[in-house]
Amino acid sequence: MRLKRDFSLHWKNYLILFLVVELSLEVAVIPLFNAWTSLLLNLGAIPYLSYTNALSLVTSHPYITLGLLLELIILIICVFGQFALILNGVVLIKQDEFSFRAILKNTARQLRQLDPLGLFFFAGYFLLIVPFSGIFFNSPLLSKIVIPEFILDFLLQKPLYATLIGIFYLAIFILSIRLLFVLPLMLFEKVKIKAALAQSWQLTRNKFWAYTLKLLKISFIALITNLGLIGILYSIQLGLDQNPLSALIGGSINVTLLQIGSFLISVWASVALLQLILPADVTLATYKSTKKSWLSKIAKPLFALFTLGALLGNGAYLVHLGQTPLIISHRGVDAKNGVQNTIPALRKTAQAKPNYIEIDIQETKDHKFVVMHDENLKQLADLDTSPQELTLAQLTALTVHENGHQAKIPSFDEYLSVAKQYEQKLLVEIKTTKRDSKNMLKNFFDTYKTTLKQNNHELQSLDYKVITSAKKYAPTLNAYYILPYNFIFPQTPANGYTMEKTTLNDSFVTQAKLSFKKVYSWTVNSEEDLKKAAFLDVDGIITDNVTEARWVYHNFNANTSYANRLLDAVILLPE
């Protein structure tokens, strides 16, 4: 009841607090970090940043590595500062003394008290616990700290790994409850990190389920309120859609109201949690000033400007949902219609008319090329060996099994021949290993560059050497560099990038378009992900379900109901 009364009295101040912090991060802090990273990489002539070049970065560019480590430390301090700002703001709003000058001064004082041990703890706390906390704690500074979906999918298929992941998530959840009070104790009680950990553990002792139920209650209220808001606006839009004149204008207003309402609900949930963990008697210095703050002077015009921008942007969203991307079959299958990377699957999938079929090739013991994804044949052929340890004749004699189908392993030449019969374009992923021959890439391009170009096939690879070799031996052939993680936009000679969907965002796609690069997204299977990819304006999606993707995009573009597009806005538009 106290929270309800407090929020109803101060909701404008809470909204301004969270909005200013969010905008400051998005407009100023994050671009500065991106610029810092880009500058460091340019100074070291480093074309990209990924786990694949992490070791060489440390050994060959120690000063660049130190610069990136310093950036990481400052990032952790900024995340700490973000949560300190919000906590201080909530306290001052409760005191009826809301002032950004007071918030900043109190936060600066608290940051000066942060010792190295506390910083080390919060590095782990923010990197592990905060990304899992969802609605309560959210920072755009940590938006890229996610486990890529393809890794989770792979691990969840293994019973042992799936169990370990379950234990990990359970441990993170338990820690997030038991350590609820660490940050408030350090900020407002000036308790050192070790004592704060011990006190938080003690405060939540025998109260784990009590706090868990309170958090679930807050989450449930936020969820129901959000669903209610969506239902009301959807019903209104159904009525407005009957009149073409009011449909677009009303739709723009309703989508904007949905965004504002959803943000306000998330602010309420965050404030509810913060008031749950704040000490009851906490007070802060107010640093009163007789002058009206600059923020107060520009708050209303700024809000009006952003509202106008949102209305125009949402109108554009309702009219244009992005282009339909190229549909690319992942490993040559469509809805498990055959064994990956085999001829029978190619014949079936080609009838669904994907724009490209993506396949994987590897070098054999006798320096030929075979169509195979796995570095070990155990899973598909029940043979514990690698393609590089067998000749092409030995490999093409093997039968592979998957999804209730079986087929022979094809050579790359055979696959190219059948693809030509169907006039099917290919996206060929060259997979490299330490067992490859010294001249593998030169041999490949000398043999296949003409055929690939004549049939409009394209290349991609996780190995940056493949991209540089492609530009050396076959400069007119389209080659895409595969990025499993979006750290920073790369500067490479590749024609484009194949990005794992988890960390792909509109900023990356925009930078690619400005650099005249294409973007393919993988592996895009669900209806939600297919729509997101179209909305991001990616050039192509790599999917396991070609037929379903065509059906989703047909309905997505044919459906002109603004009411349904309002529902789509829940998953498509940035929060």
N, C-alpha and C positions, 0 to 999 in steps of 0.2 A: 504493500500500500504506500509506503514511504517513497519507493522508487517511482511508482506511478505518479504521485503528486509532484515529486522533484522533476521528473522528465517533462510533465505537462507544463511546468512553470518555466523550464530552462531549455526546451527542445531547440530553440533557435540558436542559442549559444553552443549547445552540443553539436548541432549541425555545422555551424561555422568552424568550430574547433577541428572536427574531423575532415571537413572539406579543405580547409587551409593547409593542414598537414599533408593530406593526400596530393593536392595540387602542387605544393612545394616540392614534394618528392618527384612527381611525374614531370613537372616543367623545368625544374632546376637541378635537383640532386642527381637523378638518374642520368640525364644527358651529360652532366659533368663526369660521372664515372665512365660512361661510354666513351667520351672524348679522351679521358685519361688512358683507358685501355688501348684505344686506337692509336694514340700518340706513341705509347710504349712499343706497340707492335710495329709501327712504321719506323721508329728509331732502330729497331733490331732487324728490319727487313723480314719480319715474320708474317707470312701471308694469312695465317689462320691460327686459332687457338682451340685445341681439342685435347682429349686424353691421348690421342695418337702421337702428339708431338710434345707431350709434357716432359718426358725424360730429356729429349734433345734441347728443350727450352732451358732446363736447369743446368745442363752440362755446357752448352754452347753460349748461353746468354745469361750469365749470373746476375748482371746488373738489371736486366729487364725482369728477371725472376724476382729480385728484391723489390723492384718497383711494383710488381703485381701483388706481392705479399703485403707491402705497405698499403696498397689499395684495399686489400681484403681486411686489414686491421681497421682502417678508417671506415670501411663499410659496416663492420660490426659495431663500431662506435656510433655511427649514424642510426643503425637500427635500435641500439640502446637509447639513443637520443629521441627517436621517434616515439617509443613507448613511454619514455620519461615525460615528453611533451604532453602526450595524451593523458597520462596519469595526473600530472600537475594541473592540466586544464580542467579535468573532472573535479579535482579537489577545490580549485578556485571557483568554479561554477557553483559548487555546493555552498561555498562561502559567500555567494553573491558578489564576488570580486573578480569577475572574468576580465582578464587583461593579458594580451599577448606579451606585453613588456614584462609582466610578473612571471608568466609562464617561461619565457626565455631566460630570465635571470635565475629562476629557481633551477631550471634544467642545466644551465651552465655551471652552477654551483655543484650540482650532483655529479656532473660529468668529471669535474676536477677531483672528486672524491673516489672515482673509479680506479682501483689499483690493478696491476697486471694480472693478478690471480683472478680477480672478478671479471676482467676482460676475457681471459681464457675460458672461464666457465660460461659466460654469455655467448661466446663463439659457438660452443657446443649446444647451448640452450636454444639459441636462435636458429641454428642450422638444422637441428633435429626436431625439437618440440614445436616451435612456432609454425612451421609449414603444415603440420598436422592438425593445428587447432581450428582451422576453418573460419567460421563466422566470428569468433571472438577476437582473435589476434590475426591481423592480416597486414602484410607490408609488401608494397610493390618492389622494395629492395630485395626481397627474398623470393620473387615470383619464379625465378629459374631454378630454385632448389626443389626439384621434383625428380622422382625416379621415372625415367622414360618407360612408356607403356610396354614397349617391345621387350624390355628386360623383365618387367613384372610378369608378362605373359609367358615368357620362357621359364622363369623360376617357378611359377605357379603350376606348371605342368609336371614338375618334379615333386613327389610327396615330401621328401626331406626338406627341400628349399621352401615349399609352401608352408610347412610347419614352422620353420625358422622365421619366415616372414610374419606369420600369425603371432608368434612369440614376440617378435620385434615390435609390431604395432601395439600389442597388449602392454609391453614394457613402456613404450612411449606414452601410452594413455595413462598408465599408473603414475609415471613420473610427472606428467603434466598436472595431475591432481595434487600429488604430494608436494610439488614445488610451486604451488600457486602463489605463496606469500613471499617468495624470495625477493622479487623485484621491489614490492612495496616496503619490505623491511629494510632493504639497502637504501632506498630513496628517502624514506620518511623517518626511519628510526636510526639511520646512520650505522646500521649493523654491518660488520664485515662479512665477506662471502661465506666463510666456514660457519659462523654463528647463524647467518641467515638460513643456510641450508638445514642446520640442525633445528632451528626454531620452526621453520615451515614444516619439516617432517613431524615435529612434535604437535604443531597446531592441527595437522590433518590426521593425526593418529586416532584411530577408532571413529573417524568421521569421513572416511573415504567415500562410502556410499551416500552419505548425506550431501556432500558436495557434488558428487556425480549426479544425483537426482536433481539438485538445483540447476546444474548446467543443462541437463536434459530438458528440464522444464522451460528454461530460457530458450533453448533451441526449438522446442516444440511450439512455443508461442510465436516465435519469429517465423517458423515455417508456415503455420496456419494463417498468420496475418498476411504473409506474402501470397499464399495461395488465394486467400480471400480477395486481396487487391487485384490479382491477375484475373480472377473470375468476374469481378465487378467491371473492370475495364474491358474485358473481352465481350461481356454482355452488351455494354454500351456501344462498342465498336460494331457488333453485329447489326444493331439498329442503324448506325450511321452509314454502314455499307450499302444500305438500300438506296441512298441518294449519292450519286457520283460526286456532286459538288462538296458535300460535307464529309465524304469518306476519307479523302487524303488529309484535309485540315484536321478533322477529328482524330484520325490515326496518328498524326504527328504529335498532337497534344497528349493523346493517351499513352503513346510510347514514352514521351517525356515524363508524364506523371508516374508511369511504371518505374522508370529509372530513379526519379526523385524519391518515390515511396519505398522502393527496395533499399536505397541507400539509407534512408531514415530508419528503416527497420533494423538494418545491420548496425547502425549507430546505437539504437536502443539496446540491442543485444550486447554490444561491447560495453556500454555504460552499465548495464545490469551486472555483468561479470565484474567489472572494475570496482563497482560499489560493494560487491560481495567480498572482495579481497582487501579493500582499503581499510586501514585502521579507523575505528569509529570516531576518534578524537583528533584526527590529523588536521593540522592547519598549516598554511604557508604564508610567507611574507607577501604583501600585496604591491609594494612599490607604487603607491598612488601618484597620479599626476593630474594636474589641473587642466592640462591640454587634452583635447580630443585626439585620440590616436588616428594615425593615417589609415589604419585598416577600417575603422569605423566610418571614415569619410568615404571610402571607396567601396564598402561592402555592398550597398544596394545597387550601384551602377554595375559592379562586377558580377553580382548575381544575375542581374537583368541581361548582361551581355552573354553570360554562359547559358542562360535559359534560351535566349534567342538562337545561339549557336546550336544548342541541343535540338530545338524545334526544326531548324533548317537541316541539320544532319539527319534527324530521324525521318524527315520528309524524303530526303534523298535515299535513305535506307528502304523506305516503303516502296519507292518507285523502282529502284535498281538494287537488286540483291547480289550483284557481282556476276562474273561470267561463269558459264559452265566449263569446268576444267576438262582437260584431256583425261580419259579413263584408261588406266594402265593396269593390266592384269599382273598381280603379284605372283611370281614364279610360274606363270603360265597356266594358272587354274582359275576356275570360276565356281565358287560354292562347292569346293571339294569334289570337282567332277573328274579327278584323276590324280595321278602321282605328280607332284611338283617337278617341273623341268623335264617333262617327258613328251614324246611325240603324240601319244593318244590324247593327253590333256591339251596339247597345242591344237589338235584338230577340232576338239570339242569347243575350246575357248574361242578359237578364231571365228566360229559361227556366231558368237555373241558380238562380234565386231568391236573389240576394244581398239582404242587408238594406237596403243602399243601393248606388246607383251613383254614383261620384264623377266629376264632369265639370268642365271649365274653360270659363269664358266671358270674352269680351273685348268692348269697345265697338267699333263700326264707325265709318266716316267720317261716316255720316248718323245717328249716335247711337242705333243699334239694337244688338242683342247677338247675337253669334255664338258657337257652341260650338267653341272652339279653344284649345289649350294654348300653342303656340309663339308667341313674339313676332315671328317671321319665318316666312314660308310656304315657304322654300327647301327644307327637308327633306321635307315632306309633299306639297307642290304644285309643287315646282321653280319657284317664283316668288319672286324676291328683293324682297319687300315685306312690310309689316306689316298686320295686320287693320285698324288704325286709318287706313290710307291707302286703303282700298277701301270701297265701300258694301256694304250687306247683300246687295243683288241681285248685285253682282259677286262677292262671296265665295261665296254659295250656288250660283253657276254653276260654281265650280271643283271639280275632282276631286282627291282626295288618295289617296295610295298608301302602304301599309305592310303588311309581313308577307305579301305575296302577295295582298292584297285591295285593292279600290278602292271609293270611295264619294264622294258629294257632301258638301261642308261643310254642316252643318245650322244653321239659325237656332235661337236659344234657344227661341222660341215653338214651332217644330216639334218639338224634342226634348221639351219639356214635354208636348206633346199626345200623342206616342207613349208616353212614360213613363206617362201617365195611363191609356192603353189597357191597359197591363200591370199597373196598380196598383203601379208601381215607384217607390219613394221615391228621391230624389236628394240627394247631398251636393254642392252647387254651390260651386265655388271661383271667386271673383271675382278676376281678374287685372287689375292696374292698371299703367299706363305713364304716362310724362310727356306722351304725346300724347292722353290722354283729355280729354274736354270738362270744363269747370269744374263742371257740375252732373251729372256722370255718375252718382254714387252716389244723389243725390236722385231722379233720373229713374228709376233702376233700382228703387228701393224703392217709389216711387209706382206704378210699372207692375206690379210682380210680388209685392209683399209679401202680398197677399191670396191669390193662387194658391199661393205657396210654403207659406203657413200651412195652407191648406185641404187640401193634399196631403201634409202632414207632411214637407216637404223641409227640409233644413238648409243652412247656409252655412259657408264657411271662406275664409280668405285669409291670405296672407303680409303684407299691408298692414294695419297697425294702424288706419288711418283707416277701413277697411271695417268693422271691428269696432265702433268708436265710432259710425259712421253707422248700422249695423244696430240698435244699442241706442237710437239717437235716433229713427229712422224706423220701425222694426219691433221694438219691445222684447220681444215675446213669441216672436220667431223665434230658434231656436237658432243661435248663431254661434260658430265655433271659430277660435282664432288659431293659425296654423301656426308652429311653432318648428323650424327646421332644426338647432338646437343647444341643448343643455340647460346653460345657464350657471348660472341660478338660477331658482327657482320664481317666475313672474311674478304680479303683482297687477293684474288687469285685469277689466273687466266681461264678458269672454267667458264663454260657457257651458262652455267646455272648451278643450282644446289638442290640436292634431294634431302629434305629436312624431315627428321622424325617429328611427328605431329605434336608431341607433348609440349615442347617449348617453342613451337612455331607461333609467331604472332604477327600482327599487322605492321609493326615497326620493321621487322625483318623483310616482309614482302615489299613494303614501300621502298626500303633501301635497295632491294634487288631491282625493282623497276627503274629506279633512278640511275642504277648502274648498268641498265640494259641486260640484266641477267634474268633467267627464268627460275621458277621455284616449283619443284615437285614435292608433294607431301606423302609420307608413308607411315604406317600402313593404315589406310583410312577405310573402315568397314561399317561402322554404325551409321544410322540415319543422321544422328546429331553431328557426328564428325564430318560426314559428307556435306552437310549444309554449312558447317563452319568453314570448310575448305573453300566452298564457292563464295562465301561472304568475304573471305580474306583475299579473294582474287588470285589464288594460286594458279599456276599454269597447268598443272596436272596432279592427279591423285593416283597413288598406287594402292590397289585394293584386292582383296581376296574374293570379292563379290561383284563381278562386272555387271551382271544382269540387274542385280538389285540397285547398283549405283545408277545405271541408266534410268531405272524406274523412279528413283528418288529425285533425280535432277529433272526428269520430265514433269513430275507432279509439282516440284518446287517452283519451276518457272511458269507452269501453266496455271497455277493457283494464284488468282489475282485478289483473293479475299484479304483485305487489310486486317481483319480480325485474326485470321490464321497467322499472318505475318507478325502481328503483335505477340502471339504465342511464341513464334520463332525467335523474337527479340530477346526472350528470356535466356536463350542459350547462345545467341549470336552476338549481341551487342556487349561491349566491354562494361564491366561493373563500375 
